[in-house]
Amino acid sequence: MDNLRDTIMQELEKYVNTSPAGQVFDLLSASPSFASISMVHGDTPNVTRALIGRCFESKVGKAPFANVRVAMLTNKYGKTFRRRSPNNANMYEIV
């Protein structure tokens, strides 16, 4: 698990460093290794994706992801909320 997490973090760091400011992404589109993790393990959901997602979320705004923030949307009433991908994953923005 640690090797996989480290590989994914390296891929995300490379993606962030090579993408332009304003780019919005989720982990699935930014990391081929993350995309290859199965959604289920046997008959239960695979928690590996969630653990890696939480790990990345904790690093957002800090080195080496200091230029990344959670992508937000504002509705017509002025309320802001997290932007989500079609598969309900958090979206991030390079600033």
Helices and strands as residue ranges (DSSP letters): H 2-18, E 24-25, H 27-30, H 32-35, E 40-41, E 44-45, H 48-59, E 68-70, E 72-74, E 80-82, E 92-94
